[in-house]
Amino acid sequence: MSAPTADPLRTAVTRASWRVPGRIEVFGKHTDYAGGNVLVCAASQAVTAVARPLTNRDAAGVGLLARSAAFDGHLALVPDTDPGLPPGHWGRYVTTAWNRLRANFGELPAAELTFSSDLPLASGMSSSSALVAASALALADLAGLRDGELWASELGDDRLAWASYLASVENGSTFRSLEGQAGVGTRGGSEDHTGMLCSLPGRLGQFGFDPVAHHRHVPLPDDYVFVIAVSGVSAEKTGAALADYNRASYAIAASLARWNEATGRADRSLAAAVRSAPDAVARLMAAVGDEALRTRVDHFVQESELFVPAAADALERGDLAGFGAVSADSQLLAEALLGNQVPETVALAASARQLGAAAASAFGAGFGGSVWALVPRADAEGFAAAWLERYTRDFPARAATASAIVTEADRAAEPVVSRVSV
């Protein structure tokens, strides 16, 4: 299918800027792409993208010039030309967003995209998805895409739809009539993008993904914040962790395929299969057969169907101890069943509880990344220092790359300035 022609109703603008926060996956380890439940919030740290028309055309034919003090180097993109970026390069996320918008909405005006960020890279807080979303939203506003008929019909003002589309940009799938492309190489879902776009300050959002739905927002205690320990073990999903990350996703797809073959059903997700009948879990376990797949299904059922609602229920009734107990169970199963933990994240989760955190767990894709701890606001800075000191003592090789930051359940992605018409 050829790219659509440019919409003549687009509004030309002189500047467009979006701030897109990282997200904290409190519960829902590897559940979203299986249609399951998650409990997430936006973080205080964010990626900000500023898009302007490109007027200094140093290289003929450049369609996008991207630069940032937060990332290495700059990026000059020419339409329909592979920039030859290595796996893990930040420019691959920008390139993916730019190419997908062009394919779905028509050629974009030549633009300069400038990034700033206080969001740790490859930390599990989904800096990659924030970069994709910030790039796409800033470029879309610069081109006036949100004023066009295609955006109105396929995305409108529905942020859940925006999140699903941005996830499809990243994973390469088709969203409604907006045809997919290669993506960045990961087979993830839309949890990250949903947390970034649909969060409320001071609350955790429970969302499901078959179909995409907002179930509820539950309040965190006002006097508690998150401390995030960044392990220093890279969780870059387009780099070394790609195969491990995708292995968990493929296991879900294989389990669903065996279920549908055994039952004659056509369920779209593992969540739909699990919820299809009271005895569906037992029948699913029998259908998948393979022990590794059974283990993957077991983790999904407990994390999505038990831990997420139990944690949200605990917060709704003000039971912080119950919330903490669920977090300990979730961490244990990530270690024992999901297999996406490394010694560093295991140690961080355990030491957070030893230091008095009300709750703690690793989060994100895993195979590195970060651990969250919920602690009293008044103690957060001291806790962060003590937590990091213990970690770097036990893992001295990580001292140069590890860090600890204080954050909270914060506001969703937002335009930094209003679009200005020429």
Backbone hydrogen bonds, N-H to C=O, Kabsch-Sander energy under -0.5 kcal/mol:
donor,donor_aa,acceptor,acceptor_aa,energy
10,R,7,D,-1.7
12,A,10,R,-0.6
13,V,142,L,-0.9
14,T,420,V,-1.3
16,A,51,A,-2.1
18,W,49,A,-2.0
19,R,414,E,-2.8
20,V,18,W,-0.6
20,V,47,V,-3.2
22,G,45,Q,-2.5
23,R,125,M,-1.9
24,I,41,C,-2.9
25,E,23,R,-0.6
26,V,24,I,-1.2
26,V,39,L,-1.5
27,F,39,L,-1.9
30,H,28,G,-0.6
31,T,28,G,-1.2
34,A,31,T,-1.2
35,G,32,D,-2.2
36,G,31,T,-2.5
38,V,207,F,-2.0
39,L,27,F,-2.8
40,V,205,G,-2.4
41,C,24,I,-1.4
42,A,410,D,-0.6
43,A,22,G,-2.9
47,V,20,V,-2.9
48,T,116,S,-3.1
49,A,18,W,-2.5
50,V,114,T,-2.7
51,A,16,A,-3.5
52,R,112,E,-2.3
54,L,110,A,-2.3
55,T,53,P,-0.8
57,R,55,T,-1.2
58,D,56,N,-1.7
60,A,58,D,-0.5
62,V,59,A,-1.7
63,G,77,L,-3.4
64,L,77,L,-1.6
65,L,111,A,-2.4
66,A,64,L,-0.5
66,A,75,L,-3.0
67,R,113,L,-2.2
68,S,73,G,-0.7
69,A,115,F,-0.8
75,L,66,A,-3.1
77,L,64,L,-3.4
77,L,75,L,-0.5
81,T,78,V,-1.5
89,H,86,P,-1.9
92,R,89,H,-1.8
93,Y,90,W,-1.1
94,V,90,W,-1.2
95,T,91,G,-3.0
96,T,92,R,-2.1
97,A,93,Y,-2.1
98,W,94,V,-2.5
99,N,95,T,-2.8
100,R,96,T,-2.1
101,L,97,A,-2.1
102,R,98,W,-2.0
103,A,99,N,-2.3
104,N,100,R,-2.3
105,F,101,L,-2.9
106,G,102,R,-1.6
111,A,63,G,-2.0
112,E,52,R,-3.1
113,L,65,L,-3.1
114,T,50,V,-2.8
114,T,112,E,-0.5
115,F,67,R,-2.2
116,S,48,T,-2.2
118,D,46,A,-1.8
119,L,46,A,-0.5
123,S,120,P,-0.7
130,A,126,S,-2.0
131,L,127,S,-2.1
132,V,128,S,-2.2
133,A,129,S,-2.8
134,A,130,A,-2.7
135,S,131,L,-2.2
136,A,132,V,-2.6
137,L,133,A,-2.7
138,A,134,A,-2.1
139,L,135,S,-2.4
140,A,136,A,-2.4
141,D,137,L,-2.1
142,L,138,A,-2.2
143,A,139,L,-2.0
144,G,141,D,-0.7
145,L,140,A,-2.8
147,D,144,G,-1.5
148,G,145,L,-1.8
152,A,148,G,-1.8
153,S,149,E,-2.5
154,E,150,L,-2.3
155,L,151,W,-3.0
156,G,151,W,-2.9
158,D,155,L,-1.6
159,R,157,D,-0.8
162,W,158,D,-2.2
163,A,159,R,-2.6
164,S,160,L,-2.1
165,Y,161,A,-2.5
166,L,162,W,-2.9
167,A,163,A,-2.1
168,S,164,S,-1.9
169,V,165,Y,-2.0
170,E,166,L,-1.7
171,N,167,A,-2.9
172,G,168,S,-1.8
175,F,178,L,-2.5
176,R,174,T,-0.5
178,L,175,F,-2.9
179,E,177,S,-1.1
184,V,170,E,-2.9
194,T,190,S,-2.3
195,G,191,E,-2.8
196,M,192,D,-1.9
197,L,193,H,-2.1
198,C,194,T,-2.5
199,S,195,G,-0.5
202,G,409,A,-2.6
203,R,200,L,-1.6
204,L,218,V,-2.8
205,G,40,V,-3.3
206,Q,216,R,-3.4
207,F,38,V,-1.7
207,F,205,G,-0.6
208,G,213,A,-2.4
209,F,35,G,-0.9
209,F,36,G,-0.5
210,D,35,G,-0.6
210,D,211,P,-1.2
212,V,209,F,-0.5
213,A,208,G,-2.5
215,H,206,Q,-2.7
215,H,213,A,-0.6
216,R,206,Q,-1.4
218,V,204,L,-2.7
220,L,202,G,-2.3
224,Y,221,P,-1.9
225,V,375,V,-2.6
226,F,407,T,-2.1
227,V,373,A,-2.6
228,I,405,I,-3.1
229,A,227,V,-0.5
229,A,371,V,-2.5
230,V,228,I,-0.7
230,V,403,S,-2.9
231,S,229,A,-0.7
231,S,369,G,-2.3
234,S,232,G,-0.7
235,A,122,A,-1.7
237,K,235,A,-0.5
239,G,236,E,-1.4
241,A,236,E,-1.1
242,L,239,G,-1.6
245,Y,241,A,-2.9
246,N,242,L,-2.8
247,R,243,A,-1.8
248,A,244,D,-1.2
249,S,245,Y,-1.1
250,Y,246,N,-3.1
251,A,247,R,-1.8
252,I,248,A,-1.1
253,A,249,S,-2.0
254,A,250,Y,-2.8
255,S,251,A,-2.0
256,L,252,I,-2.4
257,A,253,A,-2.2
258,R,254,A,-2.1
259,W,255,S,-2.1
260,N,256,L,-2.7
261,E,257,A,-2.1
262,A,258,R,-2.4
263,T,259,W,-2.3
264,G,260,N,-1.9
271,A,34,A,-2.4
273,A,269,S,-1.7
274,V,270,L,-2.7
275,R,271,A,-1.9
276,S,273,A,-1.3
280,A,277,A,-1.8
283,R,279,D,-2.0
284,L,280,A,-2.7
285,M,281,V,-2.5
286,A,282,A,-1.8
287,A,283,R,-2.1
288,V,284,L,-2.3
289,G,285,M,-1.4
290,D,288,V,-3.0
294,R,290,D,-2.4
295,T,291,E,-2.3
296,R,292,A,-1.7
297,V,293,L,-2.6
298,D,294,R,-2.7
299,H,295,T,-2.1
300,F,296,R,-2.1
301,V,297,V,-2.7
302,Q,298,D,-2.0
303,E,299,H,-2.8
304,S,300,F,-2.8
305,E,300,F,-0.6
305,E,301,V,-1.6
306,L,301,V,-0.6
306,L,302,Q,-1.0
307,F,302,Q,-3.0
308,V,303,E,-1.8
310,A,306,L,-2.0
311,A,307,F,-2.7
312,A,308,V,-2.1
313,D,309,P,-2.6
314,A,310,A,-2.1
315,L,311,A,-2.0
316,E,312,A,-2.3
317,R,313,D,-1.7
318,G,315,L,-1.4
319,D,314,A,-3.1
320,L,318,G,-1.2
323,F,319,D,-1.9
324,G,320,L,-2.4
325,A,321,A,-2.1
326,V,322,G,-2.0
327,S,323,F,-1.9
328,A,324,G,-1.8
329,D,325,A,-1.9
330,S,326,V,-2.6
331,Q,327,S,-2.2
332,L,328,A,-2.2
333,L,329,D,-2.2
334,A,330,S,-1.8
335,E,331,Q,-1.8
336,A,332,L,-2.5
337,L,333,L,-2.9
338,L,333,L,-1.9
339,G,334,A,-1.8
340,N,334,A,-1.0
345,T,342,V,-0.5
346,V,342,V,-2.2
347,A,343,P,-2.3
348,L,344,E,-2.1
349,A,345,T,-2.2
350,A,346,V,-1.9
351,S,347,A,-2.7
352,A,348,L,-2.0
353,R,349,A,-1.4
354,Q,350,A,-1.9
355,L,351,S,-2.0
356,G,353,R,-1.3
357,A,352,A,-2.5
358,A,374,L,-2.5
359,A,374,L,-0.8
361,S,372,W,-1.9
363,F,370,S,-1.8
367,F,340,N,-4.1
369,G,233,V,-2.7
370,S,363,F,-0.6
371,V,229,A,-1.7
372,W,361,S,-2.8
373,A,227,V,-1.9
374,L,359,A,-2.6
375,V,225,V,-2.5
375,V,373,A,-0.6
377,R,223,D,-3.4
379,D,376,P,-1.2
380,A,376,P,-0.6
380,A,377,R,-1.1
383,F,379,D,-2.9
384,A,380,A,-2.8
385,A,381,E,-2.1
386,A,382,G,-2.3
387,W,383,F,-2.9
388,L,384,A,-2.4
389,E,385,A,-2.3
390,R,386,A,-2.2
391,Y,387,W,-2.2
392,T,388,L,-2.7
393,R,389,E,-1.5
394,D,390,R,-2.0
395,F,391,Y,-2.5
398,R,395,F,-2.2
399,A,396,P,-1.3
401,T,398,R,-1.1
402,A,398,R,-2.2
403,S,230,V,-1.6
405,I,228,I,-2.4
407,T,226,F,-2.9
410,D,42,A,-2.6
410,D,408,E,-0.6
412,A,199,S,-0.6
413,A,196,M,-2.7
414,E,19,R,-2.0
416,V,17,S,-2.3
417,V,17,S,-0.7
420,V,15,R,-0.7
421,S,419,R,-0.6
422,V,12,A,-1.8
